[in-house]
Amino acid sequence: MWLLLVCCLAATLTAQAATGRVIKVLPEYLDLKGRNMTYPTLYDRDAYQVTLRRHPEQRSGLRFYVQWKTKGTVAGPIKIRIELKGIMQGNQPKQLVLESAGSPGGWFSHWTDFTLSGNDYKNFGEVTAWRATLWEGNQLLGEQKSFLW
């Protein structure tokens, strides 16, 4: 009887494949000093981002903050990827992929940031669309993309 009970419990407690999702993506411009805000308040950050959006000459880069989460047993390495599309001088299309490894699991979500700055930012031009993806090995777990993607 006990053996039958243990077998039934073992069958119901099998390991589930990993699931995951990209919860939030926050793209923020950086000023010439590498800051995304001048004072540590949400209001100031949003107001400063409006200023940087209106004055491209005051920008030195772009940073993406990606919030993500996985659940279940992870079999392969976790990767977080940002894909960018943009237009350089002369209307030439550009694409760029930024990637980072992540540590899976846990009860809470994780944040990963990607920075495009300096000459890489200047050479890339204006970002017109982006997509953030979460991968376990070669399997896509979740994504979030901009409206124009």
Phi and psi in degrees as a GROMACS rama.xvg file:
@    title "Ramachandran Plot"
@    xaxis  label "Phi"
@    yaxis  label "Psi"
@TYPE xy
-63.0979  -38.0738  TRP-2
-63.7144  -40.1487  LEU-3
-64.3167  -41.2429  LEU-4
-64.1613  -44.2304  LEU-5
-64.0963  -40.7337  VAL-6
-64.0589  -40.3521  CYS-7
-64.8471  -43.0059  CYS-8
-65.2902  -40.1785  LEU-9
-64.3438  -35.3599  ALA-10
-69.3451  -33.2669  ALA-11
-83.2525  -18.9681  THR-12
-102.567  29.096  LEU-13
-67.8842  152.249  THR-14
-68.8333  133.189  ALA-15
-94.3737  150.052  GLN-16
-64.6453  154.974  ALA-17
-68.6813  141.658  ALA-18
-123.917  159.134  THR-19
-163.722  168.295  GLY-20
-157  154.304  ARG-21
-93.1474  117.77  VAL-22
-83.9557  -47.2785  ILE-23
-152.002  145.784  LYS-24
-129.967  124.368  VAL-25
-117.566  100.885  LEU-26
-84.387  132.239  PRO-27
-137.462  135.836  GLU-28
-75.1294  152.317  TYR-29
-112.612  140.512  LEU-30
-82.2987  -173.447  ASP-31
-66.1961  -18.5432  LEU-32
-96.5857  3.65001  LYS-33
83.9358  15.3426  GLY-34
-98.6785  148.049  ARG-35
-102.314  -6.47951  ASN-36
-158.623  161.434  MET-37
-101.508  -26.4414  THR-38
-130.288  147.82  TYR-39
-80.5504  59.9155  PRO-40
-130.977  152.758  THR-41
-64.6631  -38.465  LEU-42
-61.7805  -45.9091  TYR-43
-65.0484  -39.5091  ASP-44
-60.5905  -47.7125  ARG-45
-63.7496  -42.1295  ASP-46
-66.1317  -39.7228  ALA-47
-68.2622  -35.5123  TYR-48
-64.931  -35.4713  GLN-49
-64.3688  -43.3005  VAL-50
-61.2808  -45.2155  THR-51
-67.8531  -32.7334  LEU-52
-66.1139  -38.1427  ARG-53
-79.1203  -21.268  ARG-54
-125.291  83.4335  HIS-55
-60.7557  -24.6367  PRO-56
-68.279  -15.8352  GLU-57
-92.8641  1.97557  GLN-58
-96.8005  144.754  ARG-59
-122  -6.04981  SER-60
178.798  -175.042  GLY-61
-141.217  132.168  LEU-62
-121.981  135.896  ARG-63
-111.175  125.738  PHE-64
-102.683  122.122  TYR-65
-116.509  122.894  VAL-66
-100.962  128.502  GLN-67
-144.538  164.1  TRP-68
-151.468  142.826  LYS-69
-122.021  153.926  THR-70
-135.519  153.459  LYS-71
87.5185  -175.808  GLY-72
-82.1281  124.861  THR-73
-96.1648  122.453  VAL-74
-91.7139  -29.2262  ALA-75
-123.079  -179.467  GLY-76
-69.8632  145.406  PRO-77
-93.6179  132.337  ILE-78
-128.735  140.104  LYS-79
-113.555  131.555  ILE-80
-131.015  138.203  ARG-81
-115.882  125.934  ILE-82
-110.647  130.448  GLU-83
-118.153  141.48  LEU-84
-122.521  141.267  LYS-85
-156.527  178.395  GLY-86
-127.182  125.242  ILE-87
-93.1555  178.417  MET-88
-53.4509  138.348  GLN-89
82.5363  15.9688  GLY-90
59.2632  32.8036  ASN-91
-86.1196  126  GLN-92
-70.9463  145.221  PRO-93
-130.95  149.265  LYS-94
-136.57  146.229  GLN-95
-148.299  141.794  LEU-96
-121.979  126.612  VAL-97
-113.15  135.72  LEU-98
-138.196  147.779  GLU-99
-145.551  147.695  SER-100
-84.1244  148.731  ALA-101
-128.291  156.891  GLY-102
-99.3107  122.306  SER-103
-78.0731  170.493  PRO-104
82.4901  -170.274  GLY-105
92.4045  166.637  GLY-106
-82.5211  -23.4118  TRP-107
-108.24  165.888  PHE-108
-80.555  167.067  SER-109
-121.654  154.305  HIS-110
-117.153  135.612  TRP-111
-130.208  136.257  THR-112
-116.366  147.51  ASP-113
-126  131.854  PHE-114
-120.963  130.662  THR-115
-115.989  110.126  LEU-116
-145.703  176.118  SER-117
65.3964  -141.547  GLY-118
-64.9323  -32.0579  ASN-119
-61.3013  -41.5872  ASP-120
-66.8938  -44.5121  TYR-121
-64.8924  -40.9004  LYS-122
-71.9382  -28.3008  ASN-123
-73.7345  -38.1963  PHE-124
90.3299  -160.282  GLY-125
-77.2798  128.98  GLU-126
-78.0144  124.586  VAL-127
-104.813  -23.7851  THR-128
-155.857  152.92  ALA-129
-145.023  158.733  TRP-130
-143.944  129.264  ARG-131
-107.094  130.075  ALA-132
-129.421  152.548  THR-133
-119.423  126.025  LEU-134
-124.252  142.318  TRP-135
-113.981  102.699  GLU-136
63.7844  -117.852  GLY-137
-104.048  7.6111  ASN-138
-100.04  127.08  GLN-139
-76.3267  123.45  LEU-140
-97.3556  -34.9344  LEU-141
-167.332  159.455  GLY-142
-152.529  158.571  GLU-143
-144.922  137.379  GLN-144
-136.182  159.748  LYS-145
-74.9177  166.867  SER-146
-59.1071  -38.5476  PHE-147
-86.3467  0.790461  LEU-148
